Amino acid sequence: MWGLGADFVGLSSLIHLRELRVDGNQLTCLDGILQLDGLLKVSAKHNQINRLDFTSARLPRLEVLECQKNCISWIDGVERLVNLMSLHLGNPPNPQTKADGR
C-alpha cells in the first residue's frame, strides 16, 4: 500500500492542476496534495484512507472532496478548507472530527 506522500513529490510543480482523480489506488493518505493550492476537486474513492488531516493544508480553492468507500475514522482541520462546498465520505465507521483544533 502507498499514500500520496513521497510517491508524488513531483505534484508540487503542477500549479495549474484543478482536478485530481485517484480512485481505486489503495492510497492510505492524501498528504501529497495538501499544498496544491489550485485544486478545486479531489476524488479519492475506493482507497484505504483511514484519516484526513488538513491542519497544515493549503487548499484555499478546494470545493469538492470525494472520499467514499474508504475506512476514514478520523478527520482534523476540515475548517481550513474555506471554500469546501461538498464533502463526500460515504458511511465511515463512526468518524471522529476535530474541527476546533483542540
C-alpha positions as CSV (number, residue, x, y, z in Angstrom):
1,M,0.0,0.0,0.0
2,W,1.1,3.5,-0.6
3,G,-0.1,7.0,0.1
4,L,0.0,10.3,-1.7
5,G,3.2,11.3,0.1
6,A,6.8,10.7,-1.1
7,D,5.5,8.8,-4.1
8,F,4.0,12.1,-5.5
9,V,6.7,14.6,-4.7
10,G,6.6,15.9,-8.3
11,L,3.0,17.0,-8.0
12,S,4.1,20.3,-6.3
13,S,5.1,21.7,-9.7
14,L,1.6,21.2,-11.1
15,I,0.4,24.7,-10.1
16,H,-2.4,24.7,-12.7
17,L,-3.8,21.3,-11.6
18,R,-7.5,21.9,-10.8
19,E,-8.9,18.3,-10.6
20,L,-7.3,15.2,-9.3
21,R,-8.8,11.7,-9.6
22,V,-7.0,8.9,-7.7
23,D,-9.9,6.5,-7.3
24,G,-9.1,2.8,-6.6
25,N,-5.4,3.1,-6.0
26,Q,-5.0,1.6,-2.5
27,L,-4.0,5.0,-1.1
28,T,-3.6,5.3,2.6
29,C,-3.5,9.2,2.9
30,L,-3.7,12.4,0.9
31,D,-0.7,14.1,2.4
32,G,1.0,14.7,-1.0
33,I,-1.8,17.0,-2.2
34,L,-2.1,19.2,0.8
35,Q,-0.1,22.1,-0.7
36,L,-1.7,22.1,-4.2
37,D,-3.5,25.4,-3.7
38,G,-5.0,25.4,-7.2
39,L,-7.1,22.3,-6.7
40,L,-10.8,22.6,-7.0
41,K,-11.9,19.0,-6.9
42,V,-10.3,15.8,-5.5
43,S,-11.8,12.3,-5.9
44,A,-10.1,9.6,-3.9
45,K,-12.9,7.0,-3.7
46,H,-12.3,3.3,-3.2
47,N,-9.0,3.5,-1.4
48,Q,-7.7,2.6,2.1
49,I,-7.6,6.1,3.6
50,N,-8.2,5.9,7.4
51,R,-7.6,9.6,8.4
52,L,-7.8,13.0,6.9
53,D,-5.6,15.7,8.4
54,F,-5.9,19.1,6.9
55,T,-4.3,21.1,9.8
56,S,-1.3,22.1,7.6
57,A,-3.2,22.1,4.3
58,R,-3.0,24.9,1.9
59,L,-6.1,24.2,-0.3
60,P,-7.9,27.6,-0.3
61,R,-9.8,26.8,-3.6
62,L,-10.9,23.2,-2.9
63,E,-14.7,23.0,-3.4
64,V,-15.3,19.2,-3.7
65,L,-13.7,16.3,-1.8
66,E,-15.0,12.8,-2.6
67,C,-13.6,10.1,-0.3
68,Q,-16.4,7.5,-0.4
69,K,-15.6,3.8,0.1
70,N,-12.6,4.3,2.4
71,C,-12.3,3.4,6.1
72,I,-12.0,7.0,7.4
73,S,-12.2,7.1,11.2
74,W,-10.6,10.5,12.0
75,I,-10.8,13.9,10.4
76,D,-8.9,17.0,11.6
77,G,-8.6,20.6,10.2
78,V,-11.6,20.5,7.8
79,E,-12.3,24.1,8.8
80,R,-9.2,25.1,6.9
81,L,-10.9,24.2,3.6
82,V,-12.7,27.5,3.5
83,N,-14.3,27.1,0.0
84,L,-15.4,23.5,0.5
85,M,-19.0,23.1,-0.6
86,S,-19.2,19.3,-1.0
87,L,-17.6,16.7,1.2
88,H,-18.5,13.0,0.5
89,L,-17.3,10.4,3.0
90,G,-19.8,7.7,2.4
91,N,-20.5,5.7,5.5
92,P,-17.3,5.8,7.6
93,P,-17.4,3.8,10.8
94,N,-18.0,6.5,13.5
95,P,-15.5,9.2,12.4
96,Q,-14.1,11.5,15.0
97,T,-13.9,15.1,13.8
98,K,-11.7,17.8,15.3
99,A,-12.9,21.0,13.8
100,D,-11.8,23.2,16.6
101,G,-8.2,22.2,16.6
102,R,-8.1,21.1,20.2
